[in-house]
Every structure is written in structure tokens, then in C-alpha cells.
Amino acid sequence: MRALLQRVTQASVSVDDTVIAQTGPGLLIFVCAMQNDTLAEAATLASKVAKLRIFRDNADKMNRSLVDTGGAALIVSQFTLAADTTRGNRPGFSAAADPATGQTLYQAFADQVRAKGIPVATGRFGADMAVALVNDGPITLWLDTAR
């Protein structure tokens, strides 16, 4: 699975001009299930996200995790993280999991993050969403369970 994490002070997701999910300080997580991903990858990625020390401690060092800070996560499905841009000018997305598998793994990832005691809000799988955020830092990280 792939994820793009952005440390945020706030973030929201809207569908049809209506906010459907929002969060305060924590992470905005764009997530994509790849072909051959399993529930094990969802669990591995969730564990990494929960423990990743990217929040400031009292000495202003990135030394605290989402769990440590009591922050929240806004999780948004984004199959375009599977983009292959090696040929031509039009990205290919054949490396992404099929929609049914993608939705199952997206939900499993969100459930696993929630099980770590982190408040979770989610976008709507497959919807055309507008995402707003205030990036904190900015801190943006790419995670991939295949690496």
C-alpha cells in the first residue's frame, strides 16, 4: 500500500460542496491499495503511521508520534498514488488494486488506525472530493509497504 502523509493543523474533505469529514491537528493521509496488497499491508501501514515520530516535542525536535500527541487522522482514498508516469504524458493506473479490493483495504487501513486509539475521519471512496488543508511544517512523507 502507498500513503502520502501531510502533517496538518486542520484538514477537511467536501463532496458536492458539503464538508463530509474534517480534522484538527494531526495527519491528512492519502492512501492507495496496490495490486496484490493484502490486509497484512493495511495493518503494517497503519502501525507505521501511528508510530511515526514526526511531531514536535518540547525541545522542538520531531520526536513524537500521532499516538503520543493525541492527534487525529483524516484518511482519503487516492488511487492516483499508483500513477506510472514512465511512458508518455498520460499517467497509467494499472498498478492500483481493483476498486472492490481498494475499498476493502482502504477501510481496513482506516479501521487499523482507529484501533490504535487515533480519532479517524474518512473521505468517501470513489467520490470526486475537494480536500482542503493547512500543512504544518510543511511535513509531507511518502510511505510504501513494498519498500
Protein Blocks (a to p, Z undefined) as FASTA:
>chain_A
ZZdddddfbdcddeehiafbdcdedddddddddehiafklmmmmmmmmmmmccbccfkop
afbdfklnopacdddddfklmpcckgcjbdcfklpccfklmmmmmmmmmmmmmmnopacd
dddehiacddddddehiacddddfkZZ
